[in-house]
Amino acid sequence: MIEDPTGKADAVAAGGRPAAGGQPAAGGQAAVDGQPAAEGQPTTGGRPATGGQPATGAQPAKRVRADAQRSTDALLTAAAEVFAVSGVDAPVRQITAKAGVGAGTLYRHFPQRSDLIAAVFRHEVDACVDAATALSARYEPAEALTKWLQRFAVFIATKRGLSAALHSGDPTYDTLPSYFEQRLMPVLGELLGTAAKAGEIRSDVGPDDVLIATRNLTLPAQEDSNGHTRRMIALLVDGLRYGAAR
């Protein structure tokens, strides 16, 4: 278990208190003589002004959420890279240093190491899914397939770093196999189908076979300094081109 040495984050709320005697406060509330505040001026306490302008504090709240998401994404990306090379038992300081955040941020988002490991797995699956859309829009079908398989190989290298934990029996990981299958299989099936319809690859190979072949061709990150995996994937796609219905 990862313990949180920082304790719970304090929630600080400010503003929104009425003035003494039940009268509204100044600074966007009703004026002293009972006239309404100037049109379009925001009020305190999070209420919209008469002109429909957003209340004060709305933008800072959005910035906080955006900052928190960036921190989470940086942690997951850094953890995936560290796990692929050093394994899931790598010291937390390696992950936080690569992500550029403090240890308290990591513990706040992922109280236990199993939470971080599961989140890294899902994050990498989601990244592969997103990559398929981007690559399909930019490249011809067979080229998009090739580049996606290379991206998938990066995920396989990460998954090998996670493999010991994922097979530990921890219930945190129970839903991950189905998440993998439900997210990735349709994506690869679509990439293969599009390339086959374009006459760029053969049509008799399914996503299961291609995923297994890619997995078997992928070296761990620390052993692939000369681009072996990338070359093997290129050969795999060349094999898929054989017998294409042009």
Residue frames as qw, qx, qy, qz and C-alpha x, y, z in Angstrom:
[[0.000, 0.887, 0.462, 0.000, 0.00, 0.00, 0.00],
 [0.359, 0.375, -0.043, 0.853, 1.13, 3.53, -0.76],
 [0.287, -0.677, -0.526, 0.428, 0.55, 5.75, 2.24],
 [0.184, 0.813, 0.200, 0.515, -0.29, 9.43, 1.90],
 [0.536, -0.223, -0.381, 0.720, 2.16, 11.40, 4.02],
 [0.059, 0.241, 0.081, 0.965, 0.50, 14.71, 3.19],
 [0.167, 0.369, 0.683, -0.608, -2.92, 14.07, 4.74],
 [0.314, 0.677, 0.657, 0.109, -6.21, 15.21, 3.28],
 [0.244, 0.298, 0.202, 0.900, -6.30, 18.31, 1.13],
 [0.031, 0.458, 0.487, -0.743, -7.98, 21.31, 2.76],
 [0.169, 0.625, 0.607, 0.461, -11.04, 22.72, 1.09],
 [0.170, -0.350, -0.232, 0.891, -11.07, 26.50, 1.36],
 [0.137, 0.697, 0.612, 0.347, -14.22, 28.44, 0.47],
 [0.203, -0.274, -0.171, 0.924, -14.36, 32.20, 0.37],
 [0.203, -0.003, -0.267, -0.942, -16.98, 34.82, -0.28],
 [0.382, -0.326, -0.767, -0.399, -20.72, 34.48, -0.60],
 [0.243, -0.430, -0.692, 0.527, -21.56, 35.77, 2.91],
 [0.004, -0.825, -0.413, -0.384, -24.34, 38.36, 3.12],
 [0.154, 0.444, -0.294, 0.832, -23.61, 41.74, 4.70],
 [0.065, -0.183, -0.737, 0.648, -24.71, 42.51, 8.21],
 [0.359, 0.332, 0.339, -0.804, -28.41, 42.98, 8.77],
 [0.614, 0.396, 0.683, -0.019, -29.38, 40.84, 5.81],
 [0.370, 0.848, -0.081, -0.371, -28.37, 43.54, 3.30],
 [0.896, 0.355, 0.064, 0.259, -26.39, 42.44, 0.26],
 [0.595, -0.485, 0.165, 0.619, -22.69, 43.13, 0.26],
 [0.252, 0.853, -0.163, -0.426, -21.08, 45.81, -1.90],
 [0.174, -0.472, 0.764, 0.404, -18.98, 45.09, -4.97],
 [0.214, 0.009, -0.841, -0.497, -21.57, 43.94, -7.49],
 [0.082, -0.494, -0.840, 0.212, -24.55, 43.58, -5.07],
 [0.003, -0.858, -0.447, -0.255, -27.31, 46.16, -4.70],
 [0.271, 0.457, -0.207, 0.821, -26.13, 49.72, -4.02],
 [0.132, -0.156, -0.648, 0.734, -26.65, 51.41, -0.67],
 [0.349, 0.161, 0.104, -0.917, -29.64, 53.38, -1.96],
 [0.656, 0.236, 0.636, -0.332, -31.37, 50.16, -3.09],
 [0.592, 0.641, -0.257, -0.416, -30.54, 50.52, -6.79],
 [0.982, 0.065, 0.150, 0.096, -29.36, 47.37, -8.59],
 [0.545, -0.474, 0.425, 0.545, -25.71, 46.82, -9.37],
 [0.246, 0.615, -0.403, -0.632, -24.30, 47.96, -12.70],
 [0.897, 0.338, 0.038, -0.282, -25.37, 45.87, -15.68],
 [0.805, 0.464, -0.352, 0.117, -23.02, 42.98, -16.48],
 [0.016, -0.643, 0.649, -0.407, -21.01, 43.16, -13.25],
 [0.640, -0.085, -0.763, 0.037, -20.45, 39.78, -11.54],
 [0.588, -0.682, 0.082, -0.426, -21.62, 39.28, -8.00],
 [0.027, -0.466, 0.835, -0.292, -19.79, 37.61, -5.17],
 [0.606, -0.068, 0.659, -0.441, -20.75, 34.18, -3.90],
 [0.264, -0.016, 0.909, 0.323, -20.91, 32.53, -7.32],
 [0.409, 0.644, 0.586, -0.273, -24.25, 34.11, -8.45],
 [0.444, 0.357, 0.449, 0.689, -24.47, 35.36, -12.03],
 [0.014, -0.319, -0.117, 0.940, -24.85, 39.10, -12.59],
 [0.504, 0.575, 0.403, -0.504, -27.91, 40.66, -14.20],
 [0.400, 0.677, -0.384, -0.484, -26.12, 40.84, -17.56],
 [0.977, 0.178, -0.020, -0.119, -25.61, 37.06, -17.72],
 [0.324, 0.691, -0.615, 0.197, -21.89, 37.24, -17.05],
 [0.792, -0.119, -0.581, 0.146, -20.33, 34.23, -15.25],
 [0.582, -0.811, -0.016, -0.061, -19.85, 34.47, -11.52],
 [0.083, 0.771, -0.603, 0.187, -16.44, 35.14, -10.10],
 [0.539, -0.369, 0.735, -0.181, -14.56, 31.96, -9.27],
 [0.896, 0.337, 0.204, -0.206, -15.85, 30.00, -12.32],
 [0.611, 0.696, -0.369, 0.081, -12.64, 30.43, -14.30],
 [0.129, -0.612, 0.730, -0.275, -10.33, 29.60, -11.37],
 [0.780, -0.086, 0.547, -0.291, -12.34, 26.42, -10.79],
 [0.860, 0.504, -0.004, -0.072, -11.88, 25.43, -14.43],
 [0.320, 0.748, -0.553, 0.179, -8.17, 26.15, -14.18],
 [0.469, -0.448, 0.699, -0.301, -7.91, 23.95, -11.10],
 [0.890, 0.166, 0.381, -0.189, -9.63, 21.07, -12.91],
 [0.707, 0.676, -0.202, 0.042, -7.40, 21.53, -15.96],
 [0.022, 0.720, -0.648, 0.246, -4.27, 21.64, -13.81],
 [0.674, -0.258, 0.634, -0.279, -5.35, 18.48, -11.97],
 [0.902, 0.375, 0.184, -0.110, -5.95, 16.66, -15.26],
 [0.491, 0.756, -0.412, 0.130, -2.57, 17.70, -16.60],
 [0.272, -0.591, 0.705, -0.281, -0.91, 16.42, -13.44],
 [0.829, -0.007, 0.507, -0.235, -2.75, 13.11, -13.71],
 [0.818, 0.574, -0.032, -0.025, -1.83, 12.69, -17.38],
 [0.236, 0.770, -0.560, 0.194, 1.81, 13.53, -16.65],
 [0.514, -0.424, 0.691, -0.280, 1.90, 10.98, -13.84],
 [0.890, 0.189, 0.379, -0.170, 0.38, 8.21, -15.95],
 [0.680, 0.697, -0.220, 0.057, 2.70, 8.87, -18.89],
 [0.018, 0.716, -0.648, 0.260, 5.74, 8.96, -16.63],
 [0.680, -0.269, 0.620, -0.286, 4.67, 5.83, -14.74],
 [0.911, 0.377, 0.126, -0.110, 4.19, 3.91, -18.00],
 [0.517, 0.726, -0.417, 0.177, 7.72, 4.79, -19.10],
 [0.220, -0.598, 0.688, -0.348, 9.24, 3.94, -15.73],
 [0.827, -0.078, 0.473, -0.295, 7.33, 0.67, -15.41],
 [0.856, 0.503, -0.099, -0.068, 8.39, -0.43, -18.89],
 [0.451, 0.647, -0.533, 0.306, 12.06, -0.07, -17.96],
 [0.007, 0.421, -0.716, 0.557, 12.25, -0.59, -14.18],
 [0.348, -0.287, -0.892, 0.031, 9.11, -2.58, -13.38],
 [0.370, -0.711, -0.377, -0.464, 6.14, -1.70, -11.23],
 [0.689, -0.596, -0.276, 0.306, 8.16, -1.68, -8.01],
 [0.459, 0.419, -0.051, 0.782, 10.23, 1.30, -9.16],
 [0.250, -0.372, -0.463, 0.765, 10.59, 4.01, -6.50],
 [0.143, 0.851, 0.494, -0.106, 7.89, 6.64, -6.50],
 [0.177, -0.777, 0.137, 0.589, 10.51, 9.39, -6.81],
 [0.327, -0.072, 0.688, 0.644, 11.44, 8.13, -10.29],
 [0.155, 0.620, 0.722, 0.265, 7.87, 8.60, -11.44],
 [0.098, -0.911, -0.305, 0.259, 7.30, 11.98, -9.81],
 [0.321, -0.570, 0.326, 0.682, 10.64, 13.33, -11.04],
 [0.266, 0.132, 0.722, 0.625, 9.84, 12.34, -14.63],
 [0.024, 0.728, 0.660, 0.186, 6.31, 13.77, -14.33],
 [0.186, 0.356, -0.082, 0.912, 7.52, 16.99, -12.72],
 [0.541, -0.621, -0.190, -0.534, 5.10, 16.78, -9.79],
 [0.198, -0.509, 0.670, -0.503, 5.42, 16.20, -6.07],
 [0.178, -0.023, -0.979, 0.096, 4.88, 12.92, -4.24],
 [0.267, 0.283, 0.594, -0.704, 1.79, 14.34, -2.57],
 [0.537, 0.354, -0.230, -0.730, 0.12, 14.74, -5.96],
 [0.435, 0.163, -0.857, -0.222, 0.73, 11.09, -6.80],
 [0.076, -0.131, -0.900, 0.409, -0.59, 9.86, -3.45],
 [0.368, 0.292, 0.304, -0.829, -3.65, 12.09, -3.71],
 [0.627, 0.318, -0.358, -0.615, -4.66, 10.61, -7.07],
 [0.804, 0.123, -0.573, -0.095, -3.46, 7.05, -6.48],
 [0.559, -0.667, 0.352, -0.345, -3.47, 6.10, -2.77],
 [0.818, -0.239, 0.519, 0.065, -2.30, 2.53, -3.49],
 [0.129, -0.446, 0.697, 0.547, 0.20, 1.30, -6.06],
 [0.332, 0.296, 0.879, 0.170, -2.42, -1.01, -7.54],
 [0.278, 0.823, 0.366, -0.333, -4.56, 2.06, -8.30],
 [0.036, 0.755, -0.400, -0.519, -1.67, 3.58, -10.24],
 [0.264, -0.175, 0.880, 0.354, -0.92, 0.36, -12.11],
 [0.356, 0.535, 0.766, -0.013, -4.54, -0.11, -13.19],
 [0.207, 0.880, 0.137, -0.406, -4.78, 3.54, -14.23],
 [0.102, -0.581, 0.611, 0.527, -1.59, 3.24, -16.32],
 [0.338, 0.137, 0.899, 0.243, -3.02, 0.20, -18.10],
 [0.307, 0.743, 0.581, -0.126, -6.27, 1.98, -18.97],
 [0.034, 0.852, -0.133, -0.505, -4.43, 5.14, -19.96],
 [0.184, -0.389, 0.745, 0.511, -2.25, 3.24, -22.41],
 [0.330, 0.394, 0.846, 0.146, -5.24, 1.40, -23.89],
 [0.209, 0.861, 0.356, -0.297, -7.05, 4.72, -24.34],
 [0.072, -0.719, 0.394, 0.567, -3.97, 6.25, -25.99],
 [0.279, -0.050, 0.859, 0.426, -3.92, 3.41, -28.52],
 [0.282, 0.650, 0.705, -0.025, -7.59, 3.93, -29.31],
 [0.090, 0.896, 0.075, -0.428, -7.10, 7.67, -29.78],
 [0.224, -0.506, 0.606, 0.571, -4.06, 7.06, -31.99],
 [0.407, 0.279, 0.823, 0.280, -6.12, 4.95, -34.40],
 [0.253, 0.856, 0.432, -0.133, -8.45, 7.84, -35.17],
 [0.067, -0.866, 0.236, 0.435, -5.62, 10.33, -35.67],
 [0.339, -0.328, 0.750, 0.465, -3.57, 7.99, -37.86],
 [0.429, 0.457, 0.763, 0.157, -6.53, 7.00, -40.02],
 [0.211, 0.921, 0.244, -0.217, -7.23, 10.65, -40.75],
 [0.101, -0.840, 0.378, 0.375, -3.63, 11.36, -41.74],
 [0.148, -0.419, 0.829, 0.340, -2.34, 8.28, -43.61],
 [0.642, 0.148, -0.574, -0.487, -3.40, 5.77, -46.22],
 [0.867, -0.342, -0.037, -0.361, -4.99, 2.67, -44.67],
 [0.921, 0.028, -0.285, 0.263, -1.99, 0.30, -44.69],
 [0.360, 0.440, -0.360, 0.740, 0.35, 3.04, -43.47],
 [0.477, -0.539, 0.166, -0.674, -2.09, 3.94, -40.70],
 [0.954, -0.230, -0.150, -0.118, -2.21, 0.26, -39.70],
 [0.748, 0.244, -0.359, 0.502, 1.59, 0.04, -39.63],
 [0.081, 0.489, -0.337, 0.800, 1.96, 3.11, -37.46],
 [0.691, -0.470, 0.051, -0.546, -0.80, 1.97, -35.13],
 [0.956, -0.109, -0.255, 0.099, 0.85, -1.42, -34.64],
 [0.513, 0.345, -0.386, 0.685, 4.07, 0.39, -33.77],
 [0.304, -0.502, 0.243, -0.773, 2.15, 2.40, -31.18],
 [0.894, -0.300, -0.115, -0.313, 0.56, -0.80, -29.90],
 [0.814, 0.148, -0.419, 0.375, 4.03, -2.31, -29.53],
 [0.078, 0.462, -0.411, 0.782, 4.89, 0.53, -27.14],
 [0.694, -0.388, 0.102, -0.598, 1.86, -0.48, -25.09],
 [0.951, -0.036, -0.308, 0.010, 3.01, -4.13, -25.13],
 [0.516, 0.334, -0.489, 0.619, 6.39, -3.05, -23.75],
 [0.291, -0.431, 0.326, -0.789, 4.58, -1.19, -20.98],
 [0.868, -0.231, -0.107, -0.426, 2.30, -4.15, -20.32],
 [0.818, 0.116, -0.494, 0.272, 5.31, -6.39, -19.84],
 [0.152, 0.360, -0.497, 0.775, 6.44, -4.02, -17.14],
 [0.547, -0.266, 0.228, -0.761, 3.03, -4.49, -15.55],
 [0.705, 0.024, -0.642, -0.302, 2.64, -8.21, -16.14],
 [0.353, 0.008, -0.824, 0.444, 3.75, -9.43, -12.71],
 [0.212, 0.090, 0.459, -0.858, 1.28, -7.15, -10.96],
 [0.597, 0.096, -0.251, -0.756, -1.56, -7.84, -13.39],
 [0.741, -0.010, -0.650, -0.168, -1.29, -11.57, -12.68],
 [0.081, 0.284, -0.716, 0.633, -0.99, -11.15, -8.90],
 [0.288, -0.443, -0.849, 0.018, -4.65, -11.89, -8.18],
 [0.018, -0.271, -0.334, 0.902, -5.35, -8.38, -6.87],
 [0.283, 0.632, 0.719, -0.050, -9.05, -7.67, -7.54],
 [0.054, 0.742, -0.041, -0.667, -8.15, -4.14, -8.66],
 [0.026, 0.408, -0.677, -0.612, -7.05, -5.69, -11.96],
 [0.473, 0.232, 0.845, -0.095, -10.02, -7.98, -12.56],
 [0.498, 0.741, 0.356, -0.277, -11.72, -5.76, -15.12],
 [0.052, -0.707, 0.435, 0.555, -8.60, -4.93, -17.14],
 [0.325, -0.026, 0.853, 0.408, -8.65, -7.89, -19.59],
 [0.295, 0.665, 0.685, 0.042, -12.20, -7.08, -20.67],
 [0.038, 0.890, 0.023, -0.455, -11.32, -3.38, -20.90],
 [0.236, -0.450, 0.656, 0.559, -8.44, -4.27, -23.21],
 [0.301, 0.227, 0.869, 0.320, -10.57, -6.46, -25.45],
 [0.205, 0.777, 0.581, -0.129, -13.61, -4.19, -25.63],
 [0.009, 0.884, -0.072, -0.462, -11.54, -1.11, -26.46],
 [0.155, -0.576, 0.627, 0.501, -8.78, -2.43, -28.74],
 [0.462, 0.151, 0.846, 0.221, -10.32, -5.25, -30.74],
 [0.415, 0.783, 0.455, -0.089, -12.88, -3.07, -32.57],
 [0.023, 0.890, -0.244, -0.384, -10.21, -0.47, -33.33],
 [0.269, -0.401, 0.782, 0.395, -7.81, -2.96, -34.87],
 [0.482, 0.383, 0.785, 0.073, -10.64, -4.69, -36.69],
 [0.334, 0.885, 0.227, -0.231, -11.60, -1.39, -38.30],
 [0.069, -0.764, 0.498, 0.404, -8.00, -0.61, -39.30],
 [0.377, -0.119, 0.874, 0.283, -7.64, -4.05, -40.90],
 [0.452, 0.585, 0.672, -0.051, -11.03, -3.85, -42.62],
 [0.229, 0.905, 0.003, -0.359, -10.34, -0.41, -44.08],
 [0.121, -0.614, 0.669, 0.401, -6.95, -1.49, -45.43],
 [0.425, 0.107, 0.882, 0.171, -8.44, -4.67, -46.89],
 [0.422, 0.744, 0.487, -0.175, -11.28, -2.77, -48.61],
 [0.150, 0.883, -0.249, -0.369, -8.71, -0.43, -50.11],
 [0.910, 0.393, -0.107, 0.073, -6.91, -3.47, -51.57],
 [0.122, 0.813, -0.508, 0.258, -3.76, -2.74, -49.57],
 [0.211, -0.357, 0.876, -0.248, -3.69, -5.89, -47.39],
 [0.327, -0.124, -0.905, -0.243, -5.23, -9.34, -47.51],
 [0.524, -0.366, -0.027, -0.769, -8.67, -9.79, -45.99],
 [0.843, -0.186, -0.485, -0.139, -8.33, -13.20, -44.33],
 [0.487, 0.046, -0.591, 0.641, -6.44, -12.14, -41.17],
 [0.400, -0.786, -0.414, -0.227, -8.33, -11.12, -38.04],
 [0.120, -0.844, 0.269, -0.448, -7.39, -8.80, -35.18],
 [0.849, -0.483, 0.209, -0.046, -6.63, -11.66, -32.78],
 [0.899, 0.166, 0.093, 0.394, -3.90, -13.02, -35.04],
 [0.376, 0.720, -0.090, 0.576, -2.38, -9.60, -35.63],
 [0.428, -0.805, 0.215, -0.350, -2.35, -8.72, -31.93],
 [0.913, -0.329, 0.215, 0.111, -0.68, -12.00, -31.02],
 [0.778, 0.397, 0.053, 0.485, 1.88, -11.60, -33.81],
 [0.101, 0.829, -0.148, 0.530, 2.69, -8.07, -32.68],
 [0.665, -0.685, 0.226, -0.193, 3.05, -9.18, -29.08],
 [0.943, -0.110, 0.190, 0.250, 5.42, -11.97, -30.07],
 [0.634, 0.539, 0.038, 0.553, 7.54, -9.59, -32.17],
 [0.126, -0.903, 0.077, -0.404, 7.86, -6.91, -29.50],
 [0.633, 0.083, -0.526, 0.562, 11.00, -6.75, -27.38],
 [0.423, -0.759, -0.356, 0.343, 11.04, -5.20, -23.91],
 [0.161, 0.984, -0.001, 0.075, 11.95, -1.52, -24.05],
 [0.399, -0.790, 0.439, 0.157, 15.34, -2.01, -22.40],
 [0.674, -0.116, 0.655, 0.320, 16.32, -4.63, -24.99],
 [0.546, 0.643, 0.484, 0.233, 15.23, -2.76, -28.12],
 [0.242, -0.725, 0.098, 0.638, 17.88, -0.10, -28.55],
 [0.188, -0.256, 0.623, 0.715, 18.36, -0.71, -32.29],
 [0.513, 0.285, -0.104, -0.803, 14.73, -0.58, -33.48],
 [0.041, -0.045, 0.986, 0.153, 14.20, -4.35, -33.78],
 [0.292, 0.460, 0.755, -0.365, 10.49, -4.18, -32.96],
 [0.354, 0.672, -0.008, -0.650, 9.79, -1.48, -35.52],
 [0.207, 0.418, -0.750, -0.469, 11.49, -3.49, -38.26],
 [0.108, 0.108, 0.988, -0.040, 9.60, -6.65, -37.33],
 [0.359, 0.576, 0.527, -0.511, 6.28, -4.84, -37.48],
 [0.331, 0.614, -0.345, -0.628, 7.16, -3.50, -40.92],
 [0.105, 0.202, -0.935, -0.272, 7.83, -7.10, -42.02],
 [0.249, 0.334, 0.848, -0.327, 4.51, -8.19, -40.51],
 [0.421, 0.657, 0.206, -0.591, 2.60, -5.61, -42.54],
 [0.238, 0.488, -0.668, -0.508, 4.56, -6.57, -45.66],
 [0.073, 0.045, 0.996, 0.027, 3.27, -10.09, -45.10],
 [0.330, 0.541, 0.614, -0.471, -0.29, -8.75, -44.83],
 [0.329, 0.620, -0.235, -0.672, 0.18, -7.03, -48.19],
 [0.006, 0.200, -0.915, -0.350, 0.88, -10.38, -49.85],
 [0.018, 0.361, 0.923, 0.129, -2.25, -11.58, -51.58],
 [0.162, 0.462, 0.309, -0.815, -4.03, -8.24, -51.32],
 [0.448, 0.560, 0.683, 0.142, -6.99, -7.96, -53.74],
 [0.049, -0.535, 0.158, 0.829, -5.81, -5.11, -55.97]]
